[in-house]
Amino acid sequence: MPTYLDTILTAHRAAAAADGRELDELVAAAQQEPPARGFRDALTAAPGLAVIAEIKRRSPSAGDLAPDLEPDVLAKAYADGGATCLSVLTDAEFFGGSVADLSAARASSGVPVLRKDFTVSAADVCDARLIGADAVLLIVAALDDAELRRFLELAADVGIDALVEVHDQPELDRALAAGATLVGVNQRDLSTFRVDHERAERLAAAIPAGVAKVAESGIRGGEDVRRAAGAGYDAVLVGETLVTAADPTAAVRELLACS
């Protein structure tokens, strides 16, 4: 049976195959964009554990979370609470996101923004830069080694950071071999969408000094934040807990207070 990830990647690779744009033109256009806000630098410069606050309307596993959210209002609330960076879902079919969500969030917050989507082509990397993102997501489970290395190099060429997402030791080894300097450990299995709350702790020691570390998924409250900080992470990426909070500003502050 197809997994969540299989289904999503099939749709994204079909869209990429139908994209007739010239890559050279996309790269040239992306390189002409104004300088990005440094996503990785912001995380490593933050005092204590940084919070990457996520904007998403729904997910395949949880269904609707906040389908009527206003991205500009929520982004500003996150920033007011002390979020160092934002993550914005732009996948429309499976997560209800859009490019407009990212643009509005970046404009209102003033902080660096990750385009949270399923990057499967070089055009996707360029598009992240062209829509104003400061970082692009590269999921190791979705890419072969050649794609991973090529997209990392392209991200650098067009002036944005790349958050390279891993789920286990073999994926981490692949990410490091490709040259990743910003690694996210996703505690959610993208095949089943189940969360393993100890995965980030297990992998932390294998991430070398000099590589920025982000713990993703399953961050529910103070205890999860303290565990991530104790394991040496630079940041936590928090989605459902914040997007469903009655007071997102206070919710971010509460997480930061535990770090």
N, C-alpha and C positions, 0 to 999 in steps of 0.2 A: 504494500500500500504506500502511496506517496506520502511523505512527511510534509509538515508545514513548510519547511525550507525548500524541499523539492518543488512544491507547487508555486511558491513565490519566485524561485529562481527561473523556473520554466517560463513564467510570464515575463520576467524582466529580460531574459535572454532572447525571447521572441521579439520584444520591442527593440532591443539593440540590433538584432539582425535586420529589422525593417528600417533602421535609421540610415538614410542615404546621405547625410551630411559629410563634408570633407573634413577629415581629422586635422589636417594641417591648418585649415581655416579656423577650426575651433581652438586649437592650441594658440594660434596667433592672437585671436580675440581674447582668450583667457589671460594671456601674458600682458595685455594692455589694460587689464582691470586695475583699479587703485590697490595699494598694498592691503593685504589681509590683516586683520587683528590676530596677533599671535596666540593661537589656541594652546599649543603645548607650553609656550613660555608663560602664559597666564597661570596655568596649572602648577608649574614648578615654582613660580614666584609667590604663590599664595601662602600666607602664614598658616601653618597647620594643614589639615586635610581640606582640599577644595571640593566644592559641590558643583557638579554639572547637572543642571535641572532640565528635565525633558518635557517637551510639549508634544503630546500625542492624543488623538481623539479616540482611538480604539486599537485593539490588537486581536489577532486571530484566536488567542487563547482566552482572553478576558472579555471580549466583546466590547461594547461601548463603554468608554471611560468618562469622556467629557466631549460628546459630539458637538456641542454648541459653544465650546470655548472660544474666547477672543484672544488670538495669539499675541497681539500687541499688549493687551491688558495683563495677561498671564506672564509674559516675558518681563514686563516692568516689575510686577509683583515679585518674581523670582530675584531679579537684580536688586530690588530694594531689600530683600532678605539676606543678601550677601552672596548669591550664587556667582561663582567665578566665570562660568561659561554656560551656554545653553546647548541642548541637543534638540533638534526639531525634525520630526518625521515628515518626509515629503512624499512617501509612497501613498498613492491615492486608493488603489484597489483593496489593499489588505489592512491599511492603517488609517485611512481617511484623511491623510495629510495632503499638503500641497506646497508648491513653490511659494505661493502667496503667504502661507503660514510662516515660512522661514524669513521672507523679506520683512514682514510686519514685526516679527519677533526681534530680528536684528536691529531694525531701525529704532524700536522703542526701548531696548534694553541697554545698548551701548557696550555690550560685552561680546566676546568671540562666540561664534555659533558653529556647531557641527551639523552638517547635512546627514541626517540618519536615514539611510536608504540602502538599497541592495545594489552596490556598484559591481557591474559585470562587464563594462567596456571602457575603453579609453575616453570615449565621448562622455560617459557618466562623470569621469574625473573632471573633465573640462567644464561640464555643465555645473558641477558643484561650485566652481570658481565663478562662472558667469552669472549664477543666481545670487552671488554674494556670500556664500559660505566661507568660513575661515578654516574649515577642516572637512575632510571626506572620510567616510567609513569604509574600511576594507575588511571584509569578513573572510578569514582564512578558509573556513569550511566551504565557501562559495567559489573559491578561485584555485587555479593550479599555480605551481611555483612561478612559471613564466609570467602569468598575468599579475601575480602579486608583486613581483619585482618591477615589472614594467609600470604598473599603476603607482607604486611608490615613487619611482623616478619621475613619472609624469606629474604627480602632485607637487613634487619639489620644483619642477620646471615651471609650473604655472603659479607657484607661490603660495600654496596652502599646505597645512599639515595633514597627516593621515593617521587616524586612529585605527590601529590594526587589531582586530578582535579575534581572540582565541578562546577555546573551550577546554583544551587538555594539553598535556606536555608535547605530543607530536606537533600539534598546531603551533604551540609556542616556539618550538625548535624551527619550524618553517618560517615563522614571522621574523625571528632574529636572523636567520640565514639570509633573508631577503633584505635586511637592513632596517627593520622597524625601530624607531626611537620613541614611539608612543604606543603602548600596548594596553588593550582593554581585556580583562578577563571576564567573560560573560558567564555568570553562574546559571543562566537559563539554557537548557539544551534546546537548540533550534530545531531539532527533529521532533521532540515530544513537547517542548515548551515547559517541561518541569524544571524546578529550581533546585540546585544543590548549594546549600548555604555555606558549605565549607570549601568549595572549589577555589575561590580566590585565595584563601589562606594556604591551600596546598601548593599552588603555583607561584606564590609570591617569591619564595626563596630562589626559584630558578630564573627569575628575571634579573639580569645583571644591573649593576650600578650604571647610571647614565641613561637608562631607558625609563622614561616616565611611565607610571603604573596607574591604571584606573580599574576599580572594581565595579562591575556592572550587574544589574538585575538582583532582585531579592533584598535590596536595601530598604528595610521597613522602618527602622528607628534607631535609637541611640546605641543599642547593643551591637547592631550590624556596623554602624559607623566606627565604634571603638575597635571592633575586631579588624576592620580594614586598616585603620590607622596603625594599630599594633603590628600588623603584618607588613607595614612599610609602604602602603599605597599613597600616591600623591593626591588622588581624587576618588570620589564615588560618583557614579552616574545613577540618578534616581528618577524614575518615571512615575509609575502608578501611585506611589505614596504621595507624591507632590501634586500630580495633576488632579487627584481626587480630593485633595485637602480643602477644608472649608476656608482656611486662611493660608494661602500658599506662602506669603511672606513670612508668617510666623513659623510655618513648617520648615522652611529652609533654615531659619535662625535656630530652631531646635536641633536640627541635624548638626549644624556648625558648632553648637555649644557642647556637643558630645565628642568632638574631635580633639 
